[in-house]
Each structure stands twice: as C-alpha cells, then as structure tokens.
C-alpha cells in the first residue's frame, strides 16, 4: 500500500520476471486479503438480521396462520384463540385514508416543482421543506395530529379516530410522494413537452396527457413504497387512531391496526396475545415485502 | 412541411388576407381558465408542505409553552420526572436519545460502509452482489414494531448471557456497572444498528458508485492494491456523500420510536450503565402521551420540541453535506 517502493534495480539489463508474479506473502497483499475478509464479514453481519427476523416471523407467525386468525376478533386478556381480523381491516382503512390525502397533494406539489417552477425561490423552499419533513420523526407526526385533531376534537367531537390516524400517516407519506413525483417528472425528456406545446396543447393538457403518463411508472413505484412504509408505521398511530378490540365503527372512532396490535400485545403477559402479535407481524411483513417487490417489478418498466 | 403550398397560396393573394392554415386561433377562455386554475392548484398543493411544517412547529410550541415558561432550560439539565408533583426534567431521556443513537452509529458506520464497499467491488459475482443489496434494502422495509417484537423475544434473551459477562468482567467501567436484567439501553442500541444499517449502506453505495472510475484506474496504474485504492482514493473521494448518509442515519436513529420503546425498559432513573433500563425522548412520548393530561402533556410537548430541534439540526447539516457532494461530481 505504501507508494514508496524500492527504486528499480539499475545494474540489471532486464527486470526479473518473478517480480510480475503475485507474491501473496507481501505485506500489502496480506492486508489486501485481510480487508476483503473483513468486508465480507461485515456484509454477512449486515444481512444476518434480515434473515433472522424474516425467519422468526415467517416460522413463528406462519405456523399460526388460519382462516380463524384472519377473520376473528382478538380475545379478551387471558383467553385463548381469536384472531386479528379487525386489525387487518383497520390497517387497510387507515392506510387508504392516508393514501387518499397524500397522493393527490403530493403529486400536485411534485407537478408544481417539476413543471412550473424548477428553480424559483418558492420551489427551492418547498424542496427544502420536503427534505426537512421527511426527516421529522414519525412520533412527532403523531404529536402534531394529537394537538391538531385529537385534543381539539376537530372531527364531530370525536377525539381518537381512524381519520386522525390516516391524517397522521399522510403527513409521513407526503414527502415521499412529492419527491418521487418531482424526480420522475424531471426525467421526462424536454422534447415531449416542446412537442405537445408546439402542436397547440395547453400546459394543463401537456401535463395531464403527456408528461404525467410518461412518468407514471416511477411515480407509481415511489407511491407503492410510500404506502408500504406507512402501513408498517406505529408511532403516529398510538395516540391518534388508538386501538379498539372491536370491529371498525366508521372513520370517526378509534380503530385497531396491526402495528399497534403488535405493540400492545407484545408487552402483555399472555401467551395468546403474544402469539397474535407474531401472527400480525407475519401478515404485516408479508404485505409490506410483497408491496416492495411489486414496486421493484414496476420499476423495471421505467428503465425499459 | 407545407413550404411549396405557402408560395403557391400566398403569392396571388394579398398578404394580410386570413388563410385557414396560418390564422391564429385564439385560445378559448375556459381553456385559459383551466390552465391557470391548474397552476394555482399545484401551487396550493405544494405550499401544503410548508403549512404542515409550520403547523408541526406551532402545535408543539404552543403545547410546550406552559412547560417552557415553568422550567426553562432546567428541563434539559434535571432528570426528575414526577407526574404527581408536576416536576419534570428530561435529562435522562435526552441523554438516552443521544447515547443510543451515537453508539448505534459507531457500530453501524463500519458495518454499513464495509457492506457498501463489498457490494460495489467485484469481489463476488454480480447477481450475488445485487441479491445482497436487495436484502439490505428489504431490511429497511421491515416495520420497526416487528423488529421490536423480535428484539424482545429473540435478540434480548439470546444476548443476555453475553451482556451479563460484560458486567462480570468489565463491571468496573461505569458503562457496564449494573447487571443485565432484560430490557435496557444496550439491546436498544443493537436494534437501532439494525434499523440504520440499510440507510448507511444505501447512501454509501450510491456515493461510492458516483466516484469517477478514472480515479481508481489511476490508482491501479501507479501500482496499488485493491484496498490501497479503496482506502486511499475511493473512500476519501466519496467521504462527503457518506458523511451525509451518516448524518441522515443519525437523525433517523434519534427519532426512531417503536423498536426502542419496546426494548429499552422505559425508566426515568438516570444511570451511566448501558445494561440498565433507560429512556429516549421518543420512547417517553410513545409511552406516556396517550395517558397524560394537563401539565404532563405540556412537559411531553417540550420534550418533543427538544427532539425536533435535535433532528432538525442534524438533518439540515446532512443536506448541506450532501449538496456539497453533488457540486463536486456533476
């Protein structure tokens, strides 16, 4: 590794061929092998948690899987059996509410950034704000929605509600959707826009008929990843959507979600509840990994 | 396209006479309205980001107002958390937040950067590298609450003999001065390592790939080994991107809630020992916010404000560092 090697032997007319052969006992080659092994060990250590977590969740949760588990309510503390049906529906409802808010707002904001003002001061400010917002801890989103919606009873005098949980998750999704829309629209070739404007299309028609469809796959990829991330979030939900041991009672009542169920049941001293927590982890992880792999598969089309 | 047609048509006719091919069609007013409306709508939607940020700041500030006026900076330096006597100090939680995230970073940075090097170099076949990269990215997709569950029931029981041995042999160091009795700061640090590893690996990999190949070729050309090139040329060239990634990971680690809450033990008693239960700001929020009322909510909001400021500073620094990199290589 040291750059100062011995000067070339000048007394010999031609160099010896043996110096061209790899001498693995040289110090620098020893170090080379050592670092390679260290990097390999680090890579294995980095992948190990995924293998272990997935293994445990799939084995422990997968063996519990049954129709009853997916369709029944969780049992009262201390009793056996039951399922996580209400939590599965709750996760879908809350994530849906979040998507319905975050996707239009995020795509609209992204359109502004990429189509109307690429480098204006307001666009720079929004980009900066998006980055800051994506760094805000998810628990702070929960605190924000608690202060804004739950404690003020904004929705029909209800404090904790599925709606509040959905809004909290949408705050979390928003930066992801804006960023992916912005990036995806920037990748659309400028010639497409010129062409559309040149044959007399308005800005609105150009964006909705030409650039947005051209950027559809990367946007969809980002949105699916954002939804998958939101579906697994717990921190913004524990004091907005709260939890409910019953079936969902509309959007304006507390609702059970799988992530909060895992959190609540994992620290209970009952075997049945802990088993349900593993089962919910299984369902949640399978859903999220499926969404991730789906997004990756979608992403392939973007490159082609 | 109609070049020949132009000459044919125009010549016999007066120039000002309107011709279907060339007449300007005025855009109908409703089209202009839609166009303008769409632009305005997109501006409104874009400004929601700013409104949300402002809303978060105002909500937390106004919620914390009462506690700020009562405690001032004493809140940060004292560590009694007494909901009955309404006396609050968040030092334990702030210390916990800093110590867990920084120690997690110390472990995760070599692991993450090493992994990134391993999957950007051609040491193993491409498909295997891509598989490793995919696995690390999927690790980022696992919800933190699931990692917490795994930490409670699998990781912590497995590690407990190890941590106990740490206490037995290194107990004279204040950091290991209590016995490991289950949940504690050390397992929380380890689960944080698992959570921030994917971020560090992904950003390090991107920065390493951005280093121009000429640098490596030049290094090989003067006769260095592979690791000579990596350690002396490629890593220094990528260091600002990696630093940005590390800062982002630090911000993520400080705000990370669920897995830490489930495994850290949630104790407000200050202890130097990493084996004792502790608290972070986010775990304190997760645990107490739902049941708190009155003045305690205000104290928790104050703690949330401290967390926000910490993550904000770290994230803005990270953005600044990352921007410096993009100036360098594009």
Interface residues (C-beta under 8 A of the other chain):
Chain A: X1 X3 X5 X28 X29 X31 X32 X35 X36 X38 X39 X40 X41 X42 X43 X45 X46 X47 X49 X50 X51 X52 X53 X54 X56 X57 X104 X105 X106 X108 X109 X111 X112 X113 X115 X116 X122 X123 X125 X126 X128 X129 X130 X131 X132 X133 X135 X136 X137 X138 X139 X140 X141 X142 X143 X144 X146 X147 X148 X151 X171 X174 X175 X178 X200 X202 X203 X204 X207 X228 X229 X231 X232 X233 X234 X235 X238 X239 X242 X259 X262 X263 X266 X267 X274 X277 X278 X281 X284 X285 X288 X289 X292 X296
Chain B: X25 X27 X31 X32 X34 X35 X38 X39 X41 X42 X43 X44 X45 X46 X47 X48 X49 X50 X52 X53 X55 X56 X59 X60 X62 X63 X110 X111 X112 X114 X115 X117 X118 X119 X121 X123 X132 X134 X135 X136 X137 X138 X139 X141 X142 X143 X144 X145 X146 X147 X148 X149 X150 X152 X153 X154 X194 X197 X201 X222 X223 X224 X225 X226 X227 X228 X230 X231 X232 X248 X251 X252 X254 X255 X256 X257 X258 X261 X262 X282 X285 X286 X289 X290 X297 X300 X301 X304 X307 X308 X311 X312 X314 X315 X316 X318 X319
